[in-house]
Amino acid sequence: MVQILDKRVERSKASVLAETYRQLTQSGLSGVSIDEVSRASGVSKTTIYRHWPSRSALLIDACSRLGRAYPPPDTGTVRADLYALLTNFAEQLQTAAWASVYPSIIDAAERDPEIAAMQCGLHLAFMAPFHAVVERAKDRGEVQRDRSAADLIAAVVGPLFYRRWFSKEPINADFVDSIIDAVI
Amino acid sequence: MVQILDKRVERSKASVLAETYRQLTQSGLSGVSIDEVSRASGVSKTTIYRHWPSRSALLIDACSRLGRAYPPPDTGTVRADLYALLTNFAEQLQTAAWASVYPSIIDAAERDPEIAAMQCGLHLAFMAPFHAVVERAKDRGEVQRDRSAADLIAAVVGPLFYRRWFSKEPINADFVDSIIDAVI
């Protein structure tokens, strides 16, 4: 009996999360409505608030599906590693669902400390492969040991973010090359 | 009589815009409520919609107050010009009201074509002094004539945006120096 109940709870939670994620990718964070999540998932608002104490808690849970960890490349040179990372990242920025949702998280983080903490975690996860690549480059002596990894990563990732969300210019291979040339 | 009416209309429009701007800087674009603007400004919703055909139109009008045009520096060298521009920009990013509102515009622009067109205009206005500085550097032969100004500007402005809104790291003078060193 307990097992059946557990499964039912898991199914409810899964359908609430799936519906929240659907609304999130369609309308951004501010477009998610608990009323509408309840209606579409068939799970009552009381039950939703039993599993997630606040709207932010549910949003944070749904957002954790956005990122996707992937192992850092290890080609043997920092230039080729960065090229592989930035090319993959550029493609994600221009095609993946998270790229159109992320500004709504950045926006909410300006005012909501819970969302800000979640965004900080997402950011660290997105940047982890870059840090791994820079650390290996330092071990090989390709990048000076005392050079700030955070500065280097801001200099290569910043221009991609700028193009995707601010200037809306395409991010092509020549652009990625010019960014790597500037820092290495 | 017409003049008195005109003045009354101007006063109404001004108080609607002022209240919209207040809500905008406090809660971001998605936090602006026409009901609340009407209540706080004492101007009826019917009158508001007579002046602005849509919520987006009112938001766009209020957002046009965000940017502030300032003349590009002209120190004689591209390095000093960029340093002046980026230092000023870094300070604005870290203190000005528009910096906490801008992500909500970026977010809305993902889904609303009217807001996207307005954001494009704001972006061009923000970047105009950078283009002026790079053009002058080309005239002086400090930057190669065939080098893409857009690529260069993305490389210097992108890292600042990245730090302000994504990594939330401080933007200090050393960081600005390292960014300019990389591109010049």
Interface residues (C-beta under 8 A of the other chain):
Chain A: S27 G28 L29 S30 S100 P103 S104 I106 D107 A109 E110 R111 C120 H123 M127 S148 A150 D151 A154 A155 V157 G158 P159 L160 F161 Y162 R163 W165 F166 S167 K168 E169 F175 S178 I179 A182 V183
Chain B: S27 G28 L29 S30 S100 P103 S104 I106 D107 A109 E110 R111 C120 H123 M127 S148 A150 D151 A154 A155 V157 G158 P159 L160 F161 Y162 R163 W165 F166 S167 K168 E169 F175 S178 I179 A182 V183
